[in-house]
């Protein structure tokens, strides 16, 4: 799967994080209604925007540098939070 860099940060807005909403339905069709988790989606969008800045500053074929991550304000805790929000 290819991810286009130009729209990387927009991914969370196009495919928001979902959470369980109300439980409803009748009989076998009873289930949780999934709703958008707006705050979590916004948090992931902010982290994705910072990551996009780093990726855009990295030459094609090069590895992302620690300095670029620091300059964009990304931390190890941000990486862990983004991974948690993605999954």
C-alpha angles and dihedrals in degrees: 000000000000121000115202111227095214092065100030095114092049093062096092091049092051093044107027124201110262131216135181114277127176122343111232150130133098130280115323090359093067110123146132116285109228115222134182115270097219099186094047090045091052091048091053091046091055092049091046091052090054090048091050090055090053093047092049090052092051116089115241110274094014126114120249110260127227088233092057091051092050092047090053091049096246119148136185087256089055090052091051092047092049091050090050092049093047093054 
